[in-house]
Amino acid sequence: MLVLTKKHIINLYVWVDDALPKPSLAKAGRLSCLTNNELITILIWNTLTVKQRNLKDIYYWINLEYQSEFPHLPCYENFVKHCHRTLPLMIKVLNDLLQSTSTIRIMDSTMLQVCKLVRADSHKTALNIADFGKNHQGWHYGFKLHASINLQKQLCGLALTPASHNDAQQMPKILNKYARVAVGDGGYTASVMRKHIFEIYGTIIVSPPHFKQNKKLITPWQYTLLRIRPKIESVFDYLKEHLNLVSSFPRSVAGYLLHYVRILLGYQIMVIS
């Protein structure tokens, strides 16, 4: 992997400038101190290097370390507002970077807690959107990230739901017509959804047998695919433990979405470069 140095922020800016759509007409009103390209570069660069947890830390970090590159930073309040305005552009770039033509995929979901379970009843930021969910680790309160990756650990499909949503029901969102085989855990054994996915996409779902099934035949290629399923768990571990995907700092639902998108965008750029 390339070792990033301070000069590489210029290369990232050039890439972001090429990836973003060019505005057709100049907008009326006062110009922003930072362009959209510069702001998205700051957010991605922080994810790739310092990996800070919130926008306030990013703002003071860029003001301290990169004052010569960005001499006209706005005040913190306008910086945050500008971050939220660029969210649709960041979502578009992330969507363009998804490896949607991958034929073999590994799919799974992971919990994204918005607060500790003991504080769930008093949590108000994501009220009526976040929900309770349970996995092998116990109960959680927040959201659930559903994802599919290819064999190179690159993101292919993403879906964000409340934590209570079923994994199998999200397969139409994280798979498409290019996916020939999708590997999942026991949460993807629902026969009705597997049949539906095969009818609309022609995708074969490979998952472990239900614990009540005493006998079930398996081919060597299916066994091989099931052996590599932990790849996606290592991706989730890197996102949560190294890139700080799970956070309780955002103060709005849009803030949570902004946080998740910038982390996922930074990860995707890292693995495909």
Backbone torsions as a table, in degrees:
resi	resn	phi	psi	omega
1	MET	NA	140.7	-179.5
2	LEU	-65.7	132.8	175.8
3	VAL	-82.7	118.3	-175.1
4	LEU	-81.2	136.3	173.4
5	THR	-122.6	174.0	-173.8
6	LYS	-61.1	-30.5	-177.9
7	LYS	-70.4	-20.0	-177.5
8	HIS	-72.0	-11.9	177.3
9	ILE	-64.0	-27.6	177.0
10	ILE	-68.4	-43.4	177.5
11	ASN	-61.9	-39.2	178.2
12	LEU	-65.1	-40.4	178.7
13	TYR	-61.4	-42.8	179.1
14	VAL	-62.1	-41.6	179.4
15	TRP	-64.8	-44.5	179.4
16	VAL	-62.4	-40.4	179.8
17	ASP	-62.6	-37.3	177.7
18	ASP	-73.7	-31.4	-175.9
19	ALA	-78.4	-30.3	-177.0
20	LEU	-80.9	145.0	175.5
21	PRO	-67.8	142.4	180.0
22	LYS	-79.5	131.3	179.2
23	PRO	-64.9	135.5	-177.5
24	SER	-76.6	-40.4	-178.8
25	LEU	-130.6	147.2	177.1
26	ALA	-71.6	135.1	179.8
27	LYS	-79.6	144.2	177.2
28	ALA	-75.2	156.8	178.2
29	GLY	106.2	-177.9	-177.4
30	ARG	-71.8	134.1	-179.6
31	LEU	-73.5	147.9	177.1
32	SER	-74.7	150.6	177.6
33	CYS	-64.4	-34.5	176.9
34	LEU	-112.8	143.0	172.6
35	THR	-79.9	164.1	176.9
36	ASN	-59.5	-38.7	179.5
37	ASN	-61.9	-43.3	-179.2
38	GLU	-66.1	-42.2	-177.4
39	LEU	-66.9	-44.6	178.7
40	ILE	-64.7	-35.9	175.6
41	THR	-60.9	-42.8	179.2
42	ILE	-60.9	-47.0	-176.8
43	LEU	-65.2	-42.6	-179.8
44	ILE	-70.0	-42.4	-178.3
45	TRP	-61.8	-38.0	177.7
46	ASN	-65.0	-40.4	178.3
47	THR	-63.7	-35.7	-177.4
48	LEU	-78.9	-23.5	-172.2
49	THR	-116.9	-73.1	-172.5
50	VAL	-81.6	-32.3	176.8
51	LYS	61.1	51.3	179.6
52	GLN	-81.1	160.3	-167.2
53	ARG	-90.4	-23.5	-175.3
54	ASN	-144.2	168.5	-175.6
55	LEU	-67.9	-31.4	-179.7
56	LYS	-64.2	-43.7	177.9
57	ASP	-65.0	-38.1	178.2
58	ILE	-63.9	-41.3	-178.2
59	TYR	-62.9	-48.6	-179.0
60	TYR	-70.5	-30.0	177.2
61	TRP	-67.2	-45.8	-178.1
62	ILE	-69.5	-32.5	178.2
63	ASN	-70.0	-28.5	-178.4
64	LEU	-88.5	-44.4	-171.5
65	GLU	-93.4	-24.4	-173.2
66	TYR	-129.9	40.4	-178.5
67	GLN	-66.1	-33.4	179.8
68	SER	-71.3	-34.1	178.7
69	GLU	-76.2	-31.8	-179.5
70	PHE	-129.9	75.9	-173.4
71	PRO	-75.1	-13.3	-174.2
72	HIS	-118.7	54.4	177.3
73	LEU	-67.9	140.7	175.3
74	PRO	-75.9	177.9	173.3
75	CYS	-68.0	165.6	-173.8
76	TYR	-61.0	-40.6	-178.1
77	GLU	-62.1	-43.5	178.8
78	ASN	-70.9	-30.6	176.1
79	PHE	-61.9	-44.6	180.0
80	VAL	-65.7	-43.5	179.4
81	LYS	-61.2	-40.0	179.3
82	HIS	-66.6	-37.3	176.8
83	CYS	-58.4	-42.8	180.0
84	HIS	-69.4	-33.2	178.7
85	ARG	-68.1	-28.7	-178.6
86	THR	-87.6	-2.3	-177.9
87	LEU	-56.2	-45.6	178.0
88	PRO	-59.3	-35.6	177.8
89	LEU	-67.2	-39.8	179.5
90	MET	-66.4	-38.0	177.0
91	ILE	-63.7	-40.4	179.0
92	LYS	-63.4	-44.5	179.9
93	VAL	-63.2	-42.9	178.7
94	LEU	-62.3	-42.3	178.7
95	ASN	-63.2	-38.1	178.6
96	ASP	-67.7	-28.4	-177.5
97	LEU	-85.0	-13.7	178.9
98	LEU	-61.9	134.1	-179.5
99	GLN	-81.5	70.1	-170.6
100	SER	-73.8	-10.2	-179.8
101	THR	-97.4	5.0	179.4
102	SER	-65.1	136.2	-175.4
103	THR	-91.2	-29.6	177.6
104	ILE	-112.1	124.9	-175.7
105	ARG	-132.1	152.4	173.6
106	ILE	-116.9	129.7	-174.7
107	MET	-125.7	149.1	179.0
108	ASP	-169.6	179.3	177.1
109	SER	-137.0	160.1	177.7
110	THR	-143.8	147.5	-179.7
111	MET	-78.1	138.9	175.0
112	LEU	-120.5	93.2	-177.9
113	GLN	-70.1	140.3	175.6
114	VAL	-97.7	-13.2	176.6
115	CYS	-167.2	170.9	175.0
116	LYS	-65.7	150.6	-175.8
117	LEU	-60.9	-33.7	-178.2
118	VAL	-69.9	-17.7	179.9
119	ARG	-101.9	5.6	-174.6
120	ALA	-61.0	-39.4	-177.1
121	ASP	-67.9	-25.3	-179.2
122	SER	-101.6	-0.5	-178.9
123	HIS	-74.2	129.3	-175.7
124	LYS	-118.2	-17.1	-174.8
125	THR	-62.0	-46.1	-179.0
126	ALA	-109.0	30.5	-178.8
127	LEU	-59.2	137.7	179.8
128	ASN	70.7	2.5	175.8
129	ILE	-120.1	-50.9	174.0
130	ALA	-70.1	159.5	-177.5
131	ASP	-152.1	171.5	177.7
132	PHE	-84.4	140.5	176.3
133	GLY	-144.7	157.3	-177.5
134	LYS	-130.7	137.4	171.9
135	ASN	-135.1	-164.3	-176.8
136	HIS	-65.7	-16.0	179.2
137	GLN	-91.5	-7.2	179.9
138	GLY	118.2	-160.1	-177.7
139	TRP	-85.4	147.3	177.7
140	HIS	-139.8	158.8	175.6
141	TYR	-126.9	121.1	179.4
142	GLY	153.9	-132.8	-176.3
143	PHE	-117.0	173.6	176.7
144	LYS	-133.5	128.9	177.7
145	LEU	-97.0	118.6	174.8
146	HIS	-101.2	133.1	-175.2
147	ALA	-146.6	152.9	168.4
148	SER	-127.4	140.6	-179.5
149	ILE	-127.6	164.6	173.2
150	ASN	-96.7	-172.7	-176.1
151	LEU	-69.9	-16.2	177.6
152	GLN	-93.1	10.6	179.3
153	LYS	65.7	26.9	175.9
154	GLN	-93.8	140.5	-178.3
155	LEU	-68.2	133.7	179.4
156	CYS	-113.9	-33.6	179.4
157	GLY	-152.6	145.6	-176.9
158	LEU	-138.2	146.6	172.6
159	ALA	-150.9	137.5	179.4
160	LEU	-118.2	123.5	-177.1
161	THR	-135.5	167.7	167.7
162	PRO	-59.2	156.4	-173.0
163	ALA	-65.8	-16.7	-176.6
164	SER	-82.9	-9.8	-174.5
165	HIS	-73.1	144.7	-178.0
166	ASN	-75.3	141.6	-178.1
167	ASP	-63.7	-46.3	-174.4
168	ALA	-62.3	-31.6	-178.3
169	GLN	-68.9	-14.8	-178.1
170	GLN	-95.4	0.3	-179.3
171	MET	-58.8	-39.5	177.8
172	PRO	-61.2	-21.1	-178.1
173	LYS	-88.3	-26.9	-176.4
174	ILE	-106.1	-1.1	174.5
175	LEU	-120.0	166.6	176.2
176	ASN	-153.2	-170.4	-174.5
177	LYS	-68.3	-17.3	180.0
178	TYR	-81.5	-20.3	-177.4
179	ALA	-76.7	115.2	179.1
180	ARG	-90.6	-37.1	179.5
181	VAL	-135.7	133.0	176.8
182	ALA	-126.6	130.6	-176.9
183	VAL	-107.5	131.4	179.3
184	GLY	-141.8	176.9	179.0
185	ASP	-91.0	-161.9	-177.4
186	GLY	-64.8	-14.7	178.5
187	GLY	-74.4	-6.8	-177.2
188	TYR	-114.3	28.5	-178.7
189	THR	-91.3	-0.6	-177.3
190	ALA	-60.6	117.4	-173.5
191	SER	-67.3	-35.9	-178.3
192	VAL	-65.4	-46.3	179.9
193	MET	-69.5	-36.4	177.4
194	ARG	-61.2	-41.9	178.2
195	LYS	-66.9	-37.9	179.1
196	HIS	-65.3	-42.0	179.2
197	ILE	-63.9	-38.9	178.8
198	PHE	-67.3	-35.0	-179.2
199	GLU	-70.2	-39.5	-175.2
200	ILE	-90.7	-29.9	-176.7
201	TYR	-117.2	-19.2	-173.8
202	GLY	73.7	25.8	-176.2
203	THR	-95.5	133.7	175.7
204	ILE	-91.8	125.9	179.7
205	ILE	-95.9	125.0	177.7
206	VAL	-112.3	122.4	179.6
207	SER	-148.6	160.0	178.3
208	PRO	-63.0	153.7	178.1
209	PRO	-67.5	155.2	175.5
210	HIS	-63.2	146.5	-174.7
211	PHE	-63.0	-18.2	178.9
212	LYS	-86.3	-9.3	178.5
213	GLN	-83.7	115.6	-179.3
214	ASN	-77.2	-34.1	-178.2
215	LYS	-134.8	135.0	175.2
216	LYS	-157.2	128.5	-177.9
217	LEU	-75.3	147.2	177.9
218	ILE	-141.3	138.6	179.2
219	THR	-88.6	161.4	179.5
220	PRO	-58.9	-38.1	-178.7
221	TRP	-69.5	-34.2	175.8
222	GLN	-67.2	-40.2	178.3
223	TYR	-63.4	-40.7	178.9
224	THR	-62.9	-42.9	-179.9
225	LEU	-66.1	-39.1	178.4
226	LEU	-65.5	-28.7	178.8
227	ARG	-69.9	-25.7	-178.5
228	ILE	-96.9	3.3	-179.5
229	ARG	-58.9	-32.6	179.2
230	PRO	-61.1	-7.9	176.6
231	LYS	-55.9	-40.9	-177.2
232	ILE	-72.1	-28.2	175.9
233	GLU	-68.0	-34.1	175.7
234	SER	-69.0	-32.0	175.9
235	VAL	-65.8	-47.1	178.0
236	PHE	-61.3	-39.3	179.1
237	ASP	-62.9	-41.6	179.6
238	TYR	-67.5	-41.4	179.7
239	LEU	-62.7	-39.5	-173.8
240	LYS	-87.7	-38.9	-174.7
241	GLU	-90.5	-29.2	-175.7
242	HIS	-108.1	-31.9	-179.3
243	LEU	-105.3	2.0	175.0
244	ASN	59.7	46.5	179.5
245	LEU	-64.0	-38.8	178.7
246	VAL	-81.9	127.4	-176.9
247	SER	-150.8	150.9	173.6
248	SER	-117.1	10.3	-176.6
249	PHE	-78.8	-34.2	-177.9
250	PRO	-57.2	147.3	-177.7
251	ARG	-113.6	18.8	174.5
252	SER	-159.6	163.5	177.4
253	VAL	-63.7	-40.4	176.9
254	ALA	-62.6	-33.3	177.2
255	GLY	-65.1	-40.3	175.8
256	TYR	-62.6	-45.2	-179.4
257	LEU	-62.7	-42.0	177.3
258	LEU	-59.6	-43.7	179.8
259	HIS	-62.2	-47.4	-178.8
260	TYR	-63.8	-42.4	-176.5
261	VAL	-66.1	-42.9	-178.0
262	ARG	-66.7	-35.0	177.6
263	ILE	-68.5	-46.9	-179.6
264	LEU	-64.8	-37.3	177.9
265	LEU	-65.9	-43.1	177.3
266	GLY	-62.1	-41.6	178.9
267	TYR	-64.3	-43.9	-177.3
268	GLN	-64.4	-40.2	176.7
269	ILE	-62.6	-38.7	-178.7
270	MET	-65.2	-41.2	-174.4
271	VAL	-83.6	-21.2	-180.0
272	ILE	-96.6	-10.1	-178.8
273	SER	-86.9	NA	NA
